[in-house]
Amino acid sequence: RLTAPYRDTPYRLGYFSDNEVGWWGGALFTFYSAKPANNYTKRRWVDALERHYHGNWQRFTADFVPPAGADGWTKLLQAQAITQLRPGGQGSAAVRQWTAIVAEHYYDLAARALHEADPGALYLGDRLPIYYDPMAVKAEARHVDVIATNYNVDSPEGWIAPYYFDGLRALTRAKPVLVSEWFYAARENRTGNRNNGHLMTVDTQAERARGAAAAARNFAGVAELVGLHWFQYYDYPEGGRADREDYNFGLVDIHDRPYEALVATLNEANRALAQIHAAAAPVRQRLAGFTVPRAIIDPLHASLVDWPKPQSLLPALQPAPGEVAFGEAYLSWSEQGLALATIGQDYYDLDLLAYRGDFPLSEAYRIELDVDAGAGPRRFTLYFIPPRSKTRDHPPMMARLCAGAAREHEAAICPAVPGAQALYFGADQPRVVGEALIPWRALGLDAPPLSRRLRVEISASAWFRSRWMSLSGLPPEEGSARPRRWAELRLGP
């Protein structure tokens, strides 16, 4: 019924099966955990856990906190309350496995249904929501013709983080990718849109035009990309749309008047995209001889706009075997100190972890930075701490910089770094974006090193230690403990 109007029409390429399903692994896990015993998927959920733990209930409860009274697999099936992760456990692997099972079923079902209904059409996926779960994408790649993803540009001047598309390339063996939604908004607009969320918004129409044109060119540099869909033609109506989202996304305002600067710059950029795309190739930074650029980072800008991103982007962080990188890291320096920035992605569900009081640092998304600037090794950990409750669509995170390695903070002890600054300003979760400025004094110096050289290791761990990546390719604790393996970097002019 749904495909009937489009079959055999000249402009029909294919179908999306949904929009921004999300594949929020924690939510999938807790949702089905609370279903009644007669729910088919609940039975599949219990079966999957029993297989994962080889029937050993004690191993399961070392990783999870089951509902009260659930003392075995039968009682777990009957329980109608959520099962939660136990802090310090390894249950994230079972949560991810459940995501893979559900995603495989979804994409298989959707592909078979669409191909039966319209055999000549492409299946374009479900429009990933500016984020992807690697377990779901692996399942998706087996069934779709094109990977569709919506995308929020990473910085006001049009930067596109390479790790995002590098990961899709690795997970799908370079399947075609369609950016099914991207956008720019400006506070200066003729409709009166409030731009009341976390999506890319700049101050003026001139900034909007420059950023959008630059982003289009950067998208064209992704070899697998087959197209870009701008969202949307008109501004949102006065007062916003039905769900109260209210953005200046239009190429034209609500009276059909074009935003001249935006239209002109996109028109000019569009003429160059085919040539840029023909020369597209993955970014390959070399670690040997890497030069850390000098840059003045103003935390008041609350974005990565100050960063010279192509120059400060470190070579790709190497993931654990079988994984893909879930973010990237940047370094710069100034007379004030060493600056670290990150763009990454991971999802935290508010109901998944069982804890009281402060959020356990052992379970936080974190970046660990090991530096020897000539006064001996110094270690720092930048944590991203979730809120306890949800106050809006995407609960905001808090950045917290601690002196020392993550293994020293298990008891929520976080020694402050005097004079340091740490900021979180991502598009809330699941995008994790932030920066930290570490003064030279915290590195044992009064000024930049006279040698103009640093030895550095950087690693990252996702929520619940579910996966890791590092500059050296070693697990975080191992890489941190082996200074001889740290990369030698030079401070640039």
C-alpha positions as CSV (number, residue, x, y, z in Angstrom):
1,R,0.0,0.0,0.0
2,L,2.7,2.5,0.9
3,T,4.9,1.8,-2.1
4,A,2.1,1.6,-4.6
5,P,2.1,5.3,-5.6
6,Y,5.8,5.3,-6.4
7,R,6.4,2.0,-8.3
8,D,7.4,2.5,-11.9
9,T,7.7,6.2,-11.6
10,P,10.9,7.8,-13.2
11,Y,12.1,9.5,-10.0
12,R,11.7,6.7,-7.5
13,L,15.2,5.5,-6.4
14,G,14.2,3.6,-3.2
15,Y,12.8,3.8,0.3
16,F,13.8,4.6,3.8
17,S,12.3,2.2,6.3
18,D,12.2,4.8,9.1
19,N,13.7,8.1,10.4
20,E,16.2,8.2,13.3
21,V,15.3,4.9,14.9
22,G,18.5,5.5,16.9
23,W,19.6,2.0,18.0
24,W,19.9,3.3,21.6
25,G,21.4,0.1,23.0
26,G,20.7,0.8,26.7
27,A,17.1,1.7,26.0
28,L,16.5,-1.4,23.9
29,F,17.9,-3.5,26.7
30,T,16.0,-2.0,29.6
31,F,12.7,-1.7,27.6
32,Y,12.5,-5.4,26.9
33,S,13.8,-6.4,30.3
34,A,10.6,-5.1,31.9
35,K,8.2,-6.8,29.5
36,P,5.9,-9.7,30.8
37,A,6.8,-13.3,30.3
38,N,4.3,-13.8,27.5
39,N,6.1,-11.2,25.4
40,Y,8.0,-13.1,22.6
41,T,10.9,-10.6,22.5
42,K,11.3,-10.8,26.3
43,R,11.8,-14.6,25.9
44,R,14.4,-13.9,23.2
45,W,16.1,-11.4,25.6
46,V,16.3,-14.0,28.4
47,D,17.5,-16.7,26.0
48,A,20.2,-14.3,24.7
49,L,21.5,-13.6,28.2
50,E,21.5,-17.2,29.2
51,R,23.5,-18.1,26.1
52,H,25.9,-15.2,26.7
53,Y,26.6,-16.4,30.3
54,H,26.5,-20.1,29.4
55,G,23.7,-20.6,31.9
56,N,25.8,-19.4,34.8
57,W,23.5,-17.1,36.9
58,Q,26.4,-16.0,39.2
59,R,28.4,-14.7,36.2
60,F,25.3,-12.8,35.1
61,T,24.7,-11.2,38.5
62,A,28.4,-10.2,38.6
63,D,27.6,-7.9,35.6
64,F,23.9,-7.0,36.2
65,V,21.5,-6.1,39.0
66,P,18.3,-8.1,38.3
67,P,14.9,-7.0,39.8
68,A,14.1,-7.9,43.4
69,G,13.2,-11.5,43.7
70,A,14.7,-12.6,40.4
71,D,17.1,-15.4,41.5
72,G,17.3,-17.4,38.3
73,W,16.5,-17.4,34.6
74,T,12.8,-18.3,35.1
75,K,12.2,-15.5,37.6
76,L,14.1,-13.1,35.4
77,L,11.6,-13.9,32.6
78,Q,8.7,-13.3,34.9
79,A,10.0,-10.0,36.4
80,Q,8.4,-6.9,35.0
81,A,11.0,-4.4,36.2
82,I,14.2,-3.3,34.5
83,T,17.5,-5.1,34.8
84,Q,20.5,-2.8,35.2
85,L,24.2,-2.9,34.7
86,R,26.3,-3.3,37.8
87,P,29.1,-0.7,38.1
88,G,32.5,-2.3,37.6
89,G,31.1,-5.3,35.7
90,Q,31.5,-6.3,32.1
91,G,27.8,-6.4,31.2
92,S,28.1,-3.9,28.3
93,A,29.1,-6.8,26.0
94,A,25.8,-8.5,26.6
95,V,23.9,-5.2,26.0
96,R,25.7,-4.7,22.7
97,Q,25.0,-8.3,21.7
98,W,21.3,-7.6,22.3
99,T,21.4,-4.6,20.1
100,A,22.9,-6.7,17.3
101,I,20.2,-9.3,17.6
102,V,17.3,-6.8,17.4
103,A,19.0,-4.8,14.6
104,E,19.6,-7.9,12.5
105,H,15.9,-8.8,12.8
106,Y,14.8,-5.3,11.9
107,Y,16.9,-4.8,8.8
108,D,16.2,-8.4,7.5
109,L,12.5,-7.9,7.9
110,A,12.5,-4.4,6.4
111,A,14.7,-5.4,3.4
112,R,12.5,-8.5,2.6
113,A,9.3,-6.5,2.8
114,L,10.5,-3.6,0.7
115,H,12.1,-5.8,-2.0
116,E,8.9,-7.9,-2.2
117,A,6.7,-4.8,-2.5
118,D,8.9,-3.0,-5.1
119,P,11.7,-5.3,-6.4
120,G,13.3,-2.6,-8.5
121,A,13.8,-0.1,-5.7
122,L,16.8,0.4,-3.4
123,Y,16.6,0.0,0.3
124,L,18.1,3.2,1.7
125,G,18.2,2.2,5.4
126,D,16.5,4.1,8.3
127,R,18.3,7.4,8.4
128,L,20.7,7.2,11.3
129,P,20.3,10.1,13.8
130,I,23.7,11.9,13.6
131,Y,25.0,8.9,15.5
132,Y,25.4,5.2,14.9
133,D,25.8,2.1,17.0
134,P,28.5,-0.2,15.4
135,M,26.6,-3.4,16.2
136,A,23.5,-2.0,14.4
137,V,25.5,-0.8,11.4
138,K,27.2,-4.2,11.0
139,A,23.7,-5.7,10.8
140,E,22.4,-2.9,8.5
141,A,25.2,-3.4,6.1
142,R,24.1,-7.0,5.3
143,H,20.7,-5.8,4.2
144,V,20.6,-2.3,2.8
145,D,21.8,-0.9,-0.5
146,V,22.8,2.5,0.9
147,I,23.6,3.7,4.4
148,A,21.6,6.8,5.1
149,T,22.6,9.1,8.0
150,N,21.5,12.5,9.1
151,Y,24.3,14.8,10.2
152,N,24.9,17.8,12.4
153,V,28.0,19.7,11.3
154,D,30.8,19.5,13.9
155,S,31.8,23.2,14.0
156,P,30.3,26.5,13.0
157,E,32.7,27.0,10.1
158,G,31.7,23.7,8.4
159,W,34.1,21.0,9.8
160,I,33.1,17.4,9.3
161,A,34.8,15.0,11.7
162,P,36.6,12.3,9.7
163,Y,36.2,9.5,12.2
164,Y,32.4,9.3,11.6
165,F,32.7,8.3,8.0
166,D,35.9,6.3,8.5
167,G,33.9,4.1,10.9
168,L,31.0,3.6,8.5
169,R,33.6,2.7,5.8
170,A,35.1,0.1,8.0
171,L,31.9,-1.3,9.4
172,T,30.1,-1.6,6.0
173,R,33.1,-2.4,3.7
174,A,32.7,1.0,2.0
175,K,29.0,0.8,1.1
176,P,27.6,4.0,-0.4
177,V,26.5,6.6,2.1
178,L,23.8,9.2,1.7
179,V,23.6,12.2,4.1
180,S,19.8,12.2,4.3
181,E,19.6,15.4,6.4
182,W,21.9,18.3,7.1
183,F,21.3,21.9,7.9
184,Y,22.4,25.3,9.3
185,A,20.4,27.9,11.2
186,A,21.2,31.5,12.2
187,R,19.9,33.6,15.0
188,E,19.5,36.4,12.6
189,N,16.5,35.4,10.4
190,R,13.4,36.9,8.9
191,T,10.9,34.3,10.3
192,G,11.6,34.8,13.9
193,N,12.8,31.3,14.5
194,R,14.2,30.7,18.0
195,N,16.6,27.9,17.2
196,N,15.7,26.3,20.5
197,G,17.8,23.1,20.5
198,H,21.2,21.7,20.1
199,L,21.5,21.7,16.3
200,M,24.0,23.8,14.3
201,T,23.2,27.4,14.8
202,V,25.4,30.5,14.1
203,D,24.8,34.2,14.7
204,T,24.4,35.7,11.3
205,Q,23.2,34.8,7.8
206,A,26.7,35.6,6.5
207,E,28.2,33.0,8.9
208,R,25.5,30.5,7.9
209,A,26.3,30.9,4.2
210,R,30.1,30.5,4.7
211,G,29.7,27.5,7.0
212,A,27.2,25.7,4.8
213,A,29.3,26.1,1.7
214,A,32.4,24.9,3.5
215,A,30.5,21.9,4.9
216,A,29.2,20.9,1.5
217,R,32.8,20.9,0.1
218,N,33.9,18.9,3.2
219,F,31.1,16.3,2.7
220,A,32.2,16.0,-1.0
221,G,35.6,14.9,0.3
222,V,34.1,11.6,1.6
223,A,34.7,9.0,-1.0
224,E,31.6,6.8,-0.3
225,L,29.1,9.7,-0.2
226,V,26.6,9.6,-3.0
227,G,24.5,12.7,-2.1
228,L,23.4,15.4,0.4
229,H,19.8,16.3,1.3
230,W,19.4,19.8,2.8
231,F,16.9,20.1,5.6
232,Q,14.7,21.9,4.7
233,Y,13.4,24.2,1.9
234,Y,11.3,26.5,4.2
235,D,11.9,27.9,7.6
236,Y,9.8,26.4,10.4
237,P,6.5,28.3,10.8
238,E,6.1,31.1,13.3
239,G,6.2,29.5,16.8
240,G,7.8,26.3,15.5
241,R,6.4,23.0,14.3
242,A,4.0,20.8,16.2
243,D,6.7,19.3,18.5
244,R,7.9,22.9,19.3
245,E,11.2,22.5,17.5
246,D,11.8,25.9,15.9
247,Y,14.7,26.5,13.5
248,N,15.8,28.8,10.7
249,F,16.6,25.8,8.4
250,G,15.1,27.2,5.3
251,L,16.7,28.1,2.0
252,V,13.7,30.5,1.9
253,D,11.7,32.1,4.7
254,I,8.0,31.4,5.3
255,H,7.1,34.0,2.7
256,D,9.2,32.2,0.0
257,R,11.9,34.8,0.0
258,P,15.4,33.3,-0.5
259,Y,18.2,33.8,2.0
260,E,20.3,35.3,-0.8
261,A,23.7,34.8,0.7
262,L,23.0,31.1,1.6
263,V,21.6,30.3,-1.8
264,A,24.4,32.0,-3.6
265,T,27.2,30.3,-1.7
266,L,25.6,26.8,-1.9
267,N,25.0,27.4,-5.6
268,E,28.7,28.2,-6.1
269,A,29.8,25.3,-3.9
270,N,27.5,22.8,-5.7
271,R,29.3,23.5,-9.0
272,A,32.6,22.3,-7.4
273,L,31.3,19.2,-5.6
274,A,31.7,16.7,-8.5
275,Q,35.3,17.7,-9.0
276,I,36.1,17.5,-5.2
277,H,34.3,14.2,-5.0
278,A,36.3,12.7,-7.9
279,A,39.5,13.3,-5.9
280,A,38.1,12.2,-2.6
281,A,40.2,9.9,-0.4
282,P,40.3,9.0,3.3
283,V,42.3,11.4,5.5
284,R,45.6,9.8,6.5
285,Q,47.6,11.8,9.1
286,R,51.2,10.6,9.9
287,L,52.2,10.4,13.5
288,A,55.9,10.6,12.8
289,G,56.9,14.2,12.7
290,F,53.4,15.5,13.7
291,T,53.5,19.2,14.5
292,V,51.2,20.5,17.2
293,P,49.9,23.9,16.0
294,R,49.9,27.1,18.0
295,A,46.4,28.4,18.6
296,I,44.6,30.7,21.1
297,I,41.6,28.8,22.3
298,D,38.8,31.0,23.8
299,P,36.5,28.9,26.0
300,L,33.8,31.5,25.8
301,H,33.2,30.5,22.2
302,A,31.8,27.2,23.4
303,S,32.7,25.4,20.2
304,L,35.7,24.2,18.2
305,V,35.7,27.3,16.0
306,D,39.1,28.5,17.4
307,W,40.8,25.2,16.5
308,P,42.9,24.8,13.3
309,K,41.3,21.5,12.9
310,P,43.1,20.0,9.9
311,Q,46.4,20.9,11.5
312,S,45.5,19.9,15.1
313,L,43.7,16.7,14.2
314,L,45.9,13.8,15.5
315,P,46.3,10.6,13.5
316,A,43.3,8.3,13.9
317,L,43.0,6.7,17.3
318,Q,43.4,2.9,16.9
319,P,40.4,0.9,18.3
320,A,40.4,-2.4,20.1
321,P,40.5,-5.4,17.8
322,G,37.2,-5.9,15.9
323,E,36.0,-2.3,16.7
324,V,36.1,1.0,14.9
325,A,37.1,4.4,16.4
326,F,34.3,6.2,18.0
327,G,35.9,9.6,18.1
328,E,39.1,11.6,17.4
329,A,41.4,13.9,19.3
330,Y,43.1,17.3,18.6
331,L,46.1,19.0,20.2
332,S,47.2,22.7,20.2
333,W,49.5,24.8,22.3
334,S,49.9,28.4,23.4
335,E,51.9,30.3,25.9
336,Q,49.2,29.4,28.5
337,G,49.4,25.7,28.1
338,L,48.5,22.6,26.1
339,A,45.0,22.2,24.8
340,L,43.1,19.0,24.1
341,A,39.9,18.7,22.1
342,T,37.7,15.7,21.1
343,I,34.8,14.9,18.9
344,G,33.2,11.5,19.5
345,Q,30.0,9.6,19.8
346,D,28.4,7.2,22.3
347,Y,25.1,6.8,23.9
348,Y,24.3,6.7,27.6
349,D,20.8,5.6,28.8
350,L,19.7,7.1,32.1
351,D,18.1,3.9,33.3
352,L,20.8,1.4,32.4
353,L,23.3,1.8,35.2
354,A,22.5,0.8,38.9
355,Y,24.0,3.4,41.2
356,R,23.3,5.8,44.0
357,G,24.9,9.1,44.7
358,D,27.6,10.5,42.4
359,F,28.0,8.9,39.0
360,P,30.8,6.3,39.1
361,L,33.8,7.6,37.2
362,S,34.7,4.1,36.3
363,E,31.7,4.0,34.0
364,A,32.1,7.4,32.4
365,Y,33.1,8.3,28.8
366,R,36.6,9.6,29.2
367,I,39.8,10.8,27.4
368,E,43.1,10.1,29.1
369,L,46.1,12.2,28.2
370,D,49.6,11.3,29.1
371,V,52.3,14.0,28.5
372,D,56.0,14.3,29.1
373,A,57.0,17.9,28.3
374,G,60.5,17.4,29.7
375,A,59.7,17.4,33.4
376,G,58.6,13.8,33.6
377,P,55.3,12.0,32.8
378,R,52.1,13.8,33.8
379,R,48.7,12.1,33.4
380,F,45.2,13.7,33.1
381,T,41.7,12.3,32.6
382,L,38.9,14.2,31.0
383,Y,35.5,12.7,32.1
384,F,32.1,13.4,30.6
385,I,29.6,13.0,33.4
386,P,25.9,12.4,32.6
387,P,23.0,14.0,34.5
388,R,21.0,12.0,37.0
389,S,17.7,12.9,35.3
390,K,16.4,14.1,31.9
391,T,15.3,17.7,31.7
392,R,15.0,17.9,27.9
393,D,15.3,15.8,24.8
394,H,19.1,15.3,25.2
395,P,20.4,15.6,28.8
396,P,23.5,17.8,29.0
397,M,26.8,16.4,30.1
398,M,29.4,17.9,32.4
399,A,33.2,17.9,31.6
400,R,35.5,17.2,34.6
401,L,39.3,17.2,34.3
402,C,41.2,15.2,36.9
403,A,44.9,14.8,37.6
404,G,46.1,11.3,37.3
405,A,45.1,8.2,35.4
406,A,41.6,6.8,35.4
407,R,42.5,3.8,37.5
408,E,43.3,6.2,40.3
409,H,39.8,7.6,40.3
410,E,37.7,4.5,40.9
411,A,36.4,5.8,44.3
412,A,35.2,9.1,42.7
413,I,38.3,10.8,43.9
414,C,39.2,13.5,41.3
415,P,42.2,15.7,42.1
416,A,41.7,19.1,40.5
417,V,44.3,20.5,38.0
418,P,45.1,24.0,39.2
419,G,44.5,26.6,36.5
420,A,43.0,24.1,34.1
421,Q,39.7,24.5,32.2
422,A,37.4,21.8,30.9
423,L,34.3,22.4,28.8
424,Y,31.6,20.2,27.3
425,F,29.7,21.8,24.4
426,G,28.6,18.9,22.3
427,A,25.2,18.7,20.8
428,D,24.5,17.0,24.0
429,Q,24.7,13.2,23.8
430,P,25.2,11.0,21.8
431,R,27.7,13.4,20.3
432,V,30.5,14.0,22.7
433,V,32.4,17.3,22.0
434,G,34.6,19.2,24.5
435,E,38.0,20.7,25.2
436,A,40.5,21.1,28.0
437,L,43.3,23.6,28.6
438,I,46.1,22.4,30.8
439,P,48.6,25.1,32.0
440,W,52.3,24.4,31.5
441,R,52.7,24.6,35.3
442,A,50.6,21.4,35.6
443,L,53.2,19.8,33.3
444,G,56.0,20.8,35.6
445,L,57.1,23.8,33.5
446,D,56.7,27.6,33.7
447,A,56.5,28.0,29.9
448,P,56.4,26.0,26.7
449,P,59.4,23.5,26.7
450,L,62.6,25.0,25.2
451,S,63.1,21.7,23.3
452,R,59.7,22.3,21.6
453,R,59.0,18.6,21.9
454,L,56.5,16.5,23.8
455,R,55.9,12.8,24.3
456,V,52.2,12.0,24.3
457,E,49.7,9.1,24.6
458,I,46.0,9.6,24.2
459,S,43.3,7.0,24.8
460,A,39.5,7.0,25.1
461,S,37.0,4.7,26.7
462,A,33.3,4.6,26.0
463,W,30.5,4.4,28.5
464,F,30.8,1.4,30.8
465,R,34.3,0.6,29.3
466,S,32.4,-1.0,26.4
467,R,35.2,-0.2,23.9
468,W,38.5,1.8,23.7
469,M,40.8,3.4,21.3
470,S,44.3,5.0,21.6
471,L,47.0,6.7,19.8
472,S,49.4,3.9,20.3
473,G,46.9,1.1,19.6
474,L,47.5,-0.3,23.1
475,P,44.7,-0.7,25.8
476,P,44.5,2.5,27.9
477,E,46.2,1.3,31.0
478,E,48.9,-0.5,29.1
479,G,49.6,2.5,26.8
480,S,49.8,4.8,29.8
481,A,52.2,2.6,31.6
482,R,54.7,2.5,28.7
483,P,56.1,6.0,28.2
484,R,58.7,4.7,25.7
485,R,55.8,3.9,23.3
486,W,54.4,7.4,23.6
487,A,54.5,9.5,20.4
488,E,57.0,12.2,20.0
489,L,55.4,15.4,18.8
490,R,56.9,18.8,17.9
491,L,55.4,22.2,18.8
492,G,54.9,24.3,15.7
493,P,55.4,28.0,15.2
